[in-house]
Amino acid sequence: MNIAVEKVTSSKINEVDFDNLAFGSVFSDHMLECTYKNGAWETPKIVPYQPITLDPSSKIFHYGQSIFEGMKAYKDKDGGVWLFRPLENQKRLNISAKRMAIPELPEEYFMEGLTSLLQVDKNWIPENDGSSLYIRPFMFASGNGFHASPADEYKFIIATAPSGAYFSGKVRVLIEEKYSRSANGGVGFAKAGGNYAGQFYPTQLAKAKGYQQVIWTDDNTHEYIEEAGAMNIFVRINDTLITGPTSDRILDGITRKSILDIAADEGIKAEVRKISVAEVVAAAKSGELKEMFGAGTAAVVSPISGFGHQGTDYDLPELENSYAMQLKKRITDIQYNRAEDKFGWRYRVI
């Protein structure tokens, strides 16, 4: 594709302390922008990172047609730049787009646009161990009008942010019994912005009680655990790793899929099935509950140190050789080109 590039007149990279990067708060010099207009996506272009100007009647403000993805670029010790399963992000973006009545984006627009942007801003990819360039592709309704219908114009943008090693620490979570993240027939499987906005209030309530995050349960009975905050959740009972099946309510996480594949390769018994709250509580009481952790792009895995349910707190044991850390190391070694990639997940950019 003939992607036009408008470079910044002066880079701000020398103003950035790459040894002290907070997650998603410093942004690189350029972004990719693509407009859907007159029934077709125009050719993407790379422009300086800048504010977006929108009319007050733009439908994103009124009807919430907005989706996004989260991914990272990694730099190995020889300066090579890699992505991790980027086509999975591209496919999922279009799954989300279809559900939100947003025009799907051609694969070459996503992949060529992304790789071109990374080549322009390659110096923004940190070299420090554990650091990466966080990539945020997103799409939203830019067309105007107060009538409740899909927009006729959309924007696709990729912005990037160099980020340091993401350590969430071990978190305590509260099993939610009133609020729901999503419902059958809804948009829980899509990465729609509103899914995350709806999580903030229940999470604030949990934090006020001394927890860092919420474990979401099914919308109908609240009997089955489904996700941990904005991440997929895994539970280890004895030596079996369990995660819930994807559905209308659960995001088909790329890290989740990778963990299941690596667990099989490592000889770790894994099951994809419903996990009841009662089963988890009983396992915690009997000592059979060994681990719980979230799985997602930012942290890869986020260990859970304990959970609360109906006024009672349950602590999980400290393990020297946890599945969480074993699986995280295997994934990050692939991402940073430190180990064999027998799955073909690495995608070379430079």
Salt bridges, closest charged atoms under 4 A:
ASP29 OD1 - LYS12 NZ 3.68
GLU33 OE1 - LYS45 NZ 4.00
GLU33 OE2 - LYS155 NZ 3.89
GLU69 OE1 - ARG92 NH2 2.72
ASP78 OD2 - LYS77 NZ 3.53
GLU88 OE1 - LYS257 NZ 2.73
ASP121 OD1 - HIS30 ND1 2.81
GLU127 OE2 - LYS75 NZ 3.91
ASP129 OD1 - ARG338 NH1 3.42
GLU177 OE2 - HIS309 NE2 3.53
ASP219 OD1 - ARG249 NE 3.85
GLU226 OE2 - ARG249 NH2 2.45
GLU227 OE1 - ARG181 NE 3.10
ASP239 OD1 - ARG236 NH2 2.83
ASP252 OD1 - ARG256 NH1 4.00
ASP252 OD2 - LYS257 NZ 3.59
ASP265 OD2 - ARG330 NH2 2.62
ASP265 OD1 - LYS342 NZ 3.19
GLU266 OE2 - ARG330 NH1 2.63
GLU271 OE2 - LYS269 NZ 3.80
GLU271 OE1 - ARG273 NE 2.72
GLU279 OE2 - ARG273 NH2 2.78
GLU291 OE2 - ARG236 NH1 2.82
ASP315 OD1 - ARG172 NH1 2.83
GLU318 OE1 - LYS170 NZ 3.33
ASP333 OD2 - LYS329 NZ 2.67
ASP333 OD1 - ARG338 NE 2.93
